[in-house]
Amino acid sequence: MGSEGPSAAVTTVHVTGFKKFHGVSENPTETIANNLTEYLNKKGLPKGLVIGGCNILETAGQGALVPLYQTLQSAITSKDTESSSSNKVIWIKIHTSP
């Protein structure tokens, strides 16, 4: 009772980047997504913000569909946070230009 209040809202961020593709020896988005979680763990995150995942996706083709759907589904069925109507999900697609 007393000073107890509702639990704070949680914002979950999912980050995606593409694997290297034809004609590109190293895709910077893959490097960024692979290193982002470790970097954020060192630097810290603001209260109420969590990283749901950093996923590297195939750039195209049939092989890209299943991992894409699995990544999207993971945000819907996540059991990492309490269910709340005030919780938010943000998707970030890392994109770089040559």
Biotite code that builds the C-alpha atoms (Angstrom):
import biotite.structure as struc

atoms = struc.array([
    struc.Atom([0.000, 0.000, 0.000], chain_id="A", res_id=1, res_name="MET", atom_name="CA", element="C"),
    struc.Atom([1.182, 3.556, 0.500], chain_id="A", res_id=2, res_name="GLY", atom_name="CA", element="C"),
    struc.Atom([3.857, 4.437, -2.065], chain_id="A", res_id=3, res_name="SER", atom_name="CA", element="C"),
    struc.Atom([3.352, 1.418, -4.288], chain_id="A", res_id=4, res_name="GLU", atom_name="CA", element="C"),
    struc.Atom([2.523, 2.394, -7.829], chain_id="A", res_id=5, res_name="GLY", atom_name="CA", element="C"),
    struc.Atom([2.068, 0.719, -11.166], chain_id="A", res_id=6, res_name="PRO", atom_name="CA", element="C"),
    struc.Atom([5.115, -0.974, -12.639], chain_id="A", res_id=7, res_name="SER", atom_name="CA", element="C"),
    struc.Atom([7.107, 1.141, -15.066], chain_id="A", res_id=8, res_name="ALA", atom_name="CA", element="C"),
    struc.Atom([6.550, 0.706, -18.784], chain_id="A", res_id=9, res_name="ALA", atom_name="CA", element="C"),
    struc.Atom([9.208, -1.159, -20.707], chain_id="A", res_id=10, res_name="VAL", atom_name="CA", element="C"),
    struc.Atom([10.356, -0.321, -24.218], chain_id="A", res_id=11, res_name="THR", atom_name="CA", element="C"),
    struc.Atom([11.955, -3.235, -26.052], chain_id="A", res_id=12, res_name="THR", atom_name="CA", element="C"),
    struc.Atom([14.204, -2.472, -29.022], chain_id="A", res_id=13, res_name="VAL", atom_name="CA", element="C"),
    struc.Atom([14.847, -5.057, -31.730], chain_id="A", res_id=14, res_name="HIS", atom_name="CA", element="C"),
    struc.Atom([17.712, -4.299, -34.123], chain_id="A", res_id=15, res_name="VAL", atom_name="CA", element="C"),
    struc.Atom([18.283, -5.972, -37.472], chain_id="A", res_id=16, res_name="THR", atom_name="CA", element="C"),
    struc.Atom([21.035, -5.779, -40.040], chain_id="A", res_id=17, res_name="GLY", atom_name="CA", element="C"),
    struc.Atom([21.747, -7.642, -43.260], chain_id="A", res_id=18, res_name="PHE", atom_name="CA", element="C"),
    struc.Atom([24.467, -10.187, -43.937], chain_id="A", res_id=19, res_name="LYS", atom_name="CA", element="C"),
    struc.Atom([26.964, -9.472, -46.668], chain_id="A", res_id=20, res_name="LYS", atom_name="CA", element="C"),
    struc.Atom([25.571, -9.926, -50.140], chain_id="A", res_id=21, res_name="PHE", atom_name="CA", element="C"),
    struc.Atom([26.760, -10.371, -53.696], chain_id="A", res_id=22, res_name="HIS", atom_name="CA", element="C"),
    struc.Atom([29.458, -7.843, -54.553], chain_id="A", res_id=23, res_name="GLY", atom_name="CA", element="C"),
    struc.Atom([29.962, -6.670, -50.946], chain_id="A", res_id=24, res_name="VAL", atom_name="CA", element="C"),
    struc.Atom([32.859, -8.212, -49.055], chain_id="A", res_id=25, res_name="SER", atom_name="CA", element="C"),
    struc.Atom([31.835, -6.780, -45.668], chain_id="A", res_id=26, res_name="GLU", atom_name="CA", element="C"),
    struc.Atom([28.453, -5.324, -44.789], chain_id="A", res_id=27, res_name="ASN", atom_name="CA", element="C"),
    struc.Atom([28.860, -2.717, -42.015], chain_id="A", res_id=28, res_name="PRO", atom_name="CA", element="C"),
    struc.Atom([25.313, -3.359, -40.767], chain_id="A", res_id=29, res_name="THR", atom_name="CA", element="C"),
    struc.Atom([26.324, -6.914, -39.857], chain_id="A", res_id=30, res_name="GLU", atom_name="CA", element="C"),
    struc.Atom([29.279, -5.619, -37.839], chain_id="A", res_id=31, res_name="THR", atom_name="CA", element="C"),
    struc.Atom([27.138, -3.026, -36.053], chain_id="A", res_id=32, res_name="ILE", atom_name="CA", element="C"),
    struc.Atom([24.377, -5.493, -35.147], chain_id="A", res_id=33, res_name="ALA", atom_name="CA", element="C"),
    struc.Atom([26.909, -8.111, -34.003], chain_id="A", res_id=34, res_name="ASN", atom_name="CA", element="C"),
    struc.Atom([28.635, -5.662, -31.641], chain_id="A", res_id=35, res_name="ASN", atom_name="CA", element="C"),
    struc.Atom([25.706, -3.551, -30.461], chain_id="A", res_id=36, res_name="LEU", atom_name="CA", element="C"),
    struc.Atom([24.544, -5.678, -27.520], chain_id="A", res_id=37, res_name="THR", atom_name="CA", element="C"),
    struc.Atom([28.037, -5.876, -26.019], chain_id="A", res_id=38, res_name="GLU", atom_name="CA", element="C"),
    struc.Atom([28.546, -2.128, -26.510], chain_id="A", res_id=39, res_name="TYR", atom_name="CA", element="C"),
    struc.Atom([25.232, -1.266, -24.860], chain_id="A", res_id=40, res_name="LEU", atom_name="CA", element="C"),
    struc.Atom([25.935, -3.628, -21.964], chain_id="A", res_id=41, res_name="ASN", atom_name="CA", element="C"),
    struc.Atom([29.181, -1.727, -21.314], chain_id="A", res_id=42, res_name="LYS", atom_name="CA", element="C"),
    struc.Atom([27.616, 1.741, -21.696], chain_id="A", res_id=43, res_name="LYS", atom_name="CA", element="C"),
    struc.Atom([24.327, 0.934, -20.003], chain_id="A", res_id=44, res_name="GLY", atom_name="CA", element="C"),
    struc.Atom([20.768, 1.583, -21.083], chain_id="A", res_id=45, res_name="LEU", atom_name="CA", element="C"),
    struc.Atom([18.245, 4.075, -19.768], chain_id="A", res_id=46, res_name="PRO", atom_name="CA", element="C"),
    struc.Atom([15.752, 2.744, -17.225], chain_id="A", res_id=47, res_name="LYS", atom_name="CA", element="C"),
    struc.Atom([12.872, 0.957, -18.922], chain_id="A", res_id=48, res_name="GLY", atom_name="CA", element="C"),
    struc.Atom([14.748, 0.256, -22.169], chain_id="A", res_id=49, res_name="LEU", atom_name="CA", element="C"),
    struc.Atom([15.813, -3.279, -23.048], chain_id="A", res_id=50, res_name="VAL", atom_name="CA", element="C"),
    struc.Atom([17.363, -4.823, -26.143], chain_id="A", res_id=51, res_name="ILE", atom_name="CA", element="C"),
    struc.Atom([15.124, -7.610, -27.381], chain_id="A", res_id=52, res_name="GLY", atom_name="CA", element="C"),
    struc.Atom([17.680, -8.794, -29.900], chain_id="A", res_id=53, res_name="GLY", atom_name="CA", element="C"),
    struc.Atom([20.202, -7.889, -32.556], chain_id="A", res_id=54, res_name="CYS", atom_name="CA", element="C"),
    struc.Atom([19.636, -10.140, -35.531], chain_id="A", res_id=55, res_name="ASN", atom_name="CA", element="C"),
    struc.Atom([21.498, -10.507, -38.807], chain_id="A", res_id=56, res_name="ILE", atom_name="CA", element="C"),
    struc.Atom([19.159, -11.344, -41.675], chain_id="A", res_id=57, res_name="LEU", atom_name="CA", element="C"),
    struc.Atom([19.697, -12.729, -45.149], chain_id="A", res_id=58, res_name="GLU", atom_name="CA", element="C"),
    struc.Atom([19.342, -10.028, -47.781], chain_id="A", res_id=59, res_name="THR", atom_name="CA", element="C"),
    struc.Atom([16.914, -11.802, -50.087], chain_id="A", res_id=60, res_name="ALA", atom_name="CA", element="C"),
    struc.Atom([15.523, -15.066, -51.322], chain_id="A", res_id=61, res_name="GLY", atom_name="CA", element="C"),
    struc.Atom([13.512, -17.911, -49.867], chain_id="A", res_id=62, res_name="GLN", atom_name="CA", element="C"),
    struc.Atom([16.171, -18.490, -47.227], chain_id="A", res_id=63, res_name="GLY", atom_name="CA", element="C"),
    struc.Atom([15.455, -15.044, -45.827], chain_id="A", res_id=64, res_name="ALA", atom_name="CA", element="C"),
    struc.Atom([11.769, -15.570, -45.041], chain_id="A", res_id=65, res_name="LEU", atom_name="CA", element="C"),
    struc.Atom([11.940, -18.062, -42.167], chain_id="A", res_id=66, res_name="VAL", atom_name="CA", element="C"),
    struc.Atom([14.573, -16.133, -40.135], chain_id="A", res_id=67, res_name="PRO", atom_name="CA", element="C"),
    struc.Atom([12.651, -12.895, -40.744], chain_id="A", res_id=68, res_name="LEU", atom_name="CA", element="C"),
    struc.Atom([9.372, -14.398, -39.510], chain_id="A", res_id=69, res_name="TYR", atom_name="CA", element="C"),
    struc.Atom([11.153, -15.943, -36.499], chain_id="A", res_id=70, res_name="GLN", atom_name="CA", element="C"),
    struc.Atom([12.635, -12.552, -35.616], chain_id="A", res_id=71, res_name="THR", atom_name="CA", element="C"),
    struc.Atom([9.254, -10.830, -35.885], chain_id="A", res_id=72, res_name="LEU", atom_name="CA", element="C"),
    struc.Atom([7.536, -13.592, -33.910], chain_id="A", res_id=73, res_name="GLN", atom_name="CA", element="C"),
    struc.Atom([10.087, -13.323, -31.090], chain_id="A", res_id=74, res_name="SER", atom_name="CA", element="C"),
    struc.Atom([8.870, -9.803, -30.349], chain_id="A", res_id=75, res_name="ALA", atom_name="CA", element="C"),
    struc.Atom([5.268, -10.932, -30.130], chain_id="A", res_id=76, res_name="ILE", atom_name="CA", element="C"),
    struc.Atom([5.841, -13.944, -27.902], chain_id="A", res_id=77, res_name="THR", atom_name="CA", element="C"),
    struc.Atom([8.588, -12.451, -25.734], chain_id="A", res_id=78, res_name="SER", atom_name="CA", element="C"),
    struc.Atom([8.297, -13.577, -22.124], chain_id="A", res_id=79, res_name="LYS", atom_name="CA", element="C"),
    struc.Atom([11.126, -11.335, -20.910], chain_id="A", res_id=80, res_name="ASP", atom_name="CA", element="C"),
    struc.Atom([8.815, -8.582, -19.681], chain_id="A", res_id=81, res_name="THR", atom_name="CA", element="C"),
    struc.Atom([5.461, -8.514, -17.962], chain_id="A", res_id=82, res_name="GLU", atom_name="CA", element="C"),
    struc.Atom([2.501, -8.078, -20.239], chain_id="A", res_id=83, res_name="SER", atom_name="CA", element="C"),
    struc.Atom([1.344, -4.496, -20.093], chain_id="A", res_id=84, res_name="SER", atom_name="CA", element="C"),
    struc.Atom([-0.616, -2.254, -22.391], chain_id="A", res_id=85, res_name="SER", atom_name="CA", element="C"),
    struc.Atom([1.940, 0.498, -21.720], chain_id="A", res_id=86, res_name="SER", atom_name="CA", element="C"),
    struc.Atom([4.902, -1.565, -22.965], chain_id="A", res_id=87, res_name="ASN", atom_name="CA", element="C"),
    struc.Atom([6.278, -0.579, -26.354], chain_id="A", res_id=88, res_name="LYS", atom_name="CA", element="C"),
    struc.Atom([8.297, -2.345, -29.059], chain_id="A", res_id=89, res_name="VAL", atom_name="CA", element="C"),
    struc.Atom([10.630, -0.498, -31.430], chain_id="A", res_id=90, res_name="ILE", atom_name="CA", element="C"),
    struc.Atom([12.161, -2.053, -34.548], chain_id="A", res_id=91, res_name="TRP", atom_name="CA", element="C"),
    struc.Atom([15.376, -0.582, -35.953], chain_id="A", res_id=92, res_name="ILE", atom_name="CA", element="C"),
    struc.Atom([16.767, -1.708, -39.306], chain_id="A", res_id=93, res_name="LYS", atom_name="CA", element="C"),
    struc.Atom([20.398, -0.674, -39.617], chain_id="A", res_id=94, res_name="ILE", atom_name="CA", element="C"),
    struc.Atom([21.125, 0.614, -43.098], chain_id="A", res_id=95, res_name="HIS", atom_name="CA", element="C"),
    struc.Atom([24.383, 1.916, -44.520], chain_id="A", res_id=96, res_name="THR", atom_name="CA", element="C"),
    struc.Atom([25.240, 3.215, -47.953], chain_id="A", res_id=97, res_name="SER", atom_name="CA", element="C"),
    struc.Atom([28.445, 2.491, -49.860], chain_id="A", res_id=98, res_name="PRO", atom_name="CA", element="C"),
])
